[in-house]
Amino acid sequence: MDYNDRERIWAKLDPCQASRHGPAARRFAQECRAHRRLWAEARKVTQISFKPNWTKHAKAAPFRRNDEMLSVMPAGLIAFPGSGITGNLADKTRRLGIPVWRAGD
């Protein structure tokens, strides 16, 4: 399930750009693709896309994509309510010692 509360998403993302850890806003991962894209364009934040390779990894594709996202060692993750895939990403992020902020809880 996607999280579609645009105002709440933007309110969570804006401080990332303004904070000392601004680069995290360019590299974090979350499930709100359309809102993330619109926010980044409006705030002139560089975007890096990671797409699941369904052909190569089948059902494991989104989990492998999570691994790829974490390979760039983001400064943080804002995790919006979502599926087990989001939970998997948040868990892996924490294990790497990267801060995770939960939005929408």
C-alpha positions in Angstrom: 0.0 0.0 0.0 1.3 3.5 -0.9 1.2 6.3 1.5 -0.6 9.2 -0.2 -0.8 12.1 2.3 1.1 14.6 0.3 1.2 17.3 2.9 2.5 15.0 5.6 5.1 13.5 3.3 6.4 17.0 2.3 6.4 18.1 5.9 8.6 15.1 6.8 10.9 15.7 3.8 11.5 19.4 4.1 13.5 19.2 7.3 15.9 16.7 5.6 16.8 19.3 3.0 17.1 22.1 5.5 19.1 20.1 8.1 22.9 19.7 8.3 22.3 16.2 6.9 20.8 17.5 3.7 22.4 14.9 1.4 20.2 12.3 3.1 17.2 13.9 1.4 18.8 13.0 -2.0 19.5 9.4 -1.2 16.9 8.1 1.2 14.5 5.4 0.2 10.8 5.1 0.7 7.7 3.9 -0.9 6.1 7.2 -1.9 7.5 7.4 -5.4 5.2 10.0 -7.0 5.3 12.3 -3.9 9.0 11.9 -3.5 9.6 12.8 -7.2 7.3 15.9 -7.0 8.9 17.0 -3.7 12.4 16.6 -5.0 11.6 18.5 -8.2 10.0 21.3 -6.3 13.0 21.5 -3.8 15.6 21.0 -6.5 17.0 17.9 -4.7 18.9 15.3 -6.8 17.1 12.0 -7.2 18.6 8.6 -7.5 16.2 5.9 -8.7 16.4 2.2 -7.9 14.0 -0.1 -9.7 13.4 -3.7 -8.8 14.7 -6.1 -11.5 11.7 -8.5 -11.7 13.2 -10.5 -14.6 16.4 -11.3 -12.8 15.2 -11.6 -9.2 11.4 -12.5 -9.5 9.7 -12.1 -6.1 12.9 -11.2 -4.4 13.3 -8.1 -6.7 12.1 -5.5 -4.2 14.3 -6.9 -1.4 17.3 -6.9 -3.7 16.5 -3.3 -4.7 16.5 -2.5 -1.0 20.1 -3.9 -0.8 21.1 -1.8 -3.8 19.7 1.4 -2.2 21.6 0.7 1.0 24.8 0.1 -1.0 25.1 3.8 -1.5 25.2 4.3 2.3 22.5 6.9 2.7 22.7 9.3 5.7 19.2 8.3 6.8 15.9 6.8 5.9 12.4 8.2 6.3 10.1 5.2 6.4 6.4 5.8 5.6 3.7 3.3 6.4 3.8 0.5 3.8 4.4 -3.2 3.2 6.8 -5.8 4.5 9.2 -4.5 1.9 9.3 -1.1 3.7 9.8 -2.9 7.0 12.6 -4.9 5.5 14.3 -1.8 4.3 14.0 -0.1 7.7 15.4 -3.2 9.5 18.4 -3.5 7.2 19.0 0.3 7.5 19.0 0.1 11.3 21.4 -2.9 11.3 23.8 -0.7 9.3 23.7 1.9 11.9 21.9 4.4 9.7 19.2 6.5 11.4 15.6 5.6 10.5 12.7 8.1 11.1 9.2 6.6 11.0 6.6 8.9 9.4 2.9 8.4 9.9 3.1 6.5 13.1 
